[in-house]
Amino acid sequence: MARGLEFGLDTFGDVTLGADGEPLSQAQVLRDVVAEAELADRLGLDFFGVGEHHRHEFAISAPEVVLAAIAGRTERIHLGSAVTVLSSDDPVRVHQRFATLDGLSGGRAEVILGRGSFIESFPLFGYRLDQYQELFDEKLALFSALLPQEPVTWEGALRPPLAGQEVFPKVEHGPLRTWIGVGGSPESVVRAAQYGLPLVLAIIGGSPARFAPLAELYRKALAQFGHDPQPVAVHSPGIIAETDEEALETLWPHYEVIMNRIGRERGWGAVTRAHFEGEAGPNGALYAGSPETVARKIASAVRAIGAERFDLKYSNGTLPHEAMLRTIELYATRVVPRVRELLAESGGADRADAAAAS
C-alpha cells in the first residue's frame, strides 16, 4: 500500500571532485553520502536510495552497509537500494541483509530489485552474461517466494533448491517493502505486475510522458494477475540551483565527462551541449534548473504517469559534494512544497492519492 505522494533522493555514490579539482577517495565519498542522507532526513524527505555498482566511478558496491550507517544517524527517512542487482546476488542473502537493515532502522528499509545498467558484477561474482535474463527471472521468483516469511520450498535451474527452509531474521512488520526497477520495456513492467510488486520507472532520457503508456500497462496487468493496485515511482537525474543558468553551468562539465565515458564503452557519439540542454528542457528527463523550473517539471511528470513517488537522482558524475548538498536543500525546502501546490491547483495530487489508496 502506498503512503500518498512521496519525494525521495537517489545516489550512486559517484566519485566527486574535491576543492583542489582532484577526485576524492571512495572512502571520503562514502562518508559524504552519509552526510547527504542526514541532511535529507533533517529536511523531512521520504526516501533515500543508494545504487549498487562495481566500477571505479562509483563508491557504493555494498548498499546495505552504507544504509545501515545512515540508519544509525537518521530518524524517519526510509532507506533503500537504487537498485540491488539481483541477477548477480543471492536472493536469500539479499532478503537477510535488508531484513537486518529493517530491524536496525525501526522498519524503514526498502529494496528496489533490478538488473542494473552495467555488467561488471557478472564476471566479478562468477555469473555468465549469456544467462542475463534467465538469472533475473529465476532469482526474482525466489525472492518473491521469500516475502511472506514462511518456510520456503522452491526449485530452479540455476541455484540449489530449498525444502521447507526458513530465512532469518524476520522482518518485524513484514513483508519487506520491495519494488522492481525497470528501464522502460513492456516485458519488464508486466513482470513487476506478475508478482504484484510496486514499480520504479528509471526515466533517464526523453520525455517522461512517453512512459505513461507503460504505467498504464502495469496497472492493467496488475488487475489481470489479480493483484491490488500498487504505487509507481519515477527515478530521474537532476540538479537545483537558484537560477536555470547556474544549474546548467554547474552541471554541464560533470555531465559531459560521465556521459562521454559511458558513451565510449557503449559506442555512443560524444554528448553535445545541445543534447544536454534538450534533456534539461520541458520534454527531457534531466531535472536541472531553478526550484520553480524543476517543480513544474516534476509536477508534469507526476501528472503524466500518475506517480506516487518521485526520486531525484542528485549525484551526477564528478559534481562536488557541496553542490549536491545545495540541491538537497532546495529540493526539500522549495521544490517539494511547490510541486504539492501545483498538483493541488490542477487536481493532480488528488488523483495520485486516489490511485495510491485504491
Phi, psi and omega in degrees: 000129178287163183250028185086182184295126183238160178228126182231180177227146174231147173216150173259005185065040180305137177290119189255173179264141175274185182298334180274003180083002180262152178298139175285161173292154177298327178298317179293322177299318178300318179294323178294322178300319178298318178296322178296320178292322177300316179297315179302320179294314180299327183272000171088017177289161190270329190212144175227117183244142177237135182274161177252121176219161182226052184226161184290339181284347186233141185267344188260108172247347181233079186305320185296327179292316178298316181294326177294321176297318179295320182303322181287350183237012178228170186239321190229336187293139176283148190232132182203180177268164181205064007240174165271126182278088187295329184302327183249024177230175177258124184304323180296315180293321177300314180297318179299317182293319180284330173296323176296314177301319180299317178295316181293328185266000181074038175089025184254008185275144172221157174228135173248116183265139178199179178267346180078162182256000178234163188243005186299332183291337183292303176293330181298321183253010172082029178255150183269131180292334179287355175251022185310307183286317182298320179299313182294316181301313184292318183289327175294321178299318179292316180300318178299323180292338180280337189298324177293347178062038175247166176306133188252127169244121188206148177216136177222188183264340190246357183218147175303147183286166172243139182231093178063032184266145177259152182241132183235154359283162176280145172288126190302315180238047188304176359283165178301132178291115189234128178246161169247124177265131183228156179264352174128017176265145178302323180299322182292319182288327176293323177299316177300318180295324180304321181267359178068031183256146176302156188242135170246121176266115176275100183257098185243007177196142178083183184283132174302332182298332181287350176270352180301319177297329178291320177297321178292319176301317179300314182294321177294319180294322176305312181297319181295328177277356177083022180261155174292157175303145180230156181287155173242132178243157176241134174242122179212152182277159177181174176211146181234134176220181183294327180229160176300316182299316180297319180297313182293317181291327178291318187279324192311308184298329180282320176298315181300316182297309186289321180293322179287326177296312178292322181298322178297324179292328188254003177081021178276159171285167180296139179289141181252160176296325179297318177297315180303312182291329175295318178295330178278352180282183186301331184252018179252175185259008181257119184265074185242121179162195177288166177305320180293316180299313182292321179298316180295323180290320177296315179301320178297317180294318179298318179295316185296321187262341187071036185288145175257355173209143173238123178249117178273119176277095192273347176271136184217091179060228185273012179309126186296155179307317183297322178293325179289321176300319180294320176300315180300316181297312181292323178300311184287320189268336184235321182286309183302311178300324181290322176300316180299320177298313182297319179291324178294322179297324184265354185083003182293325180295320180296320181293318180296316180293324179293321178295321181292326184274343186284000000 
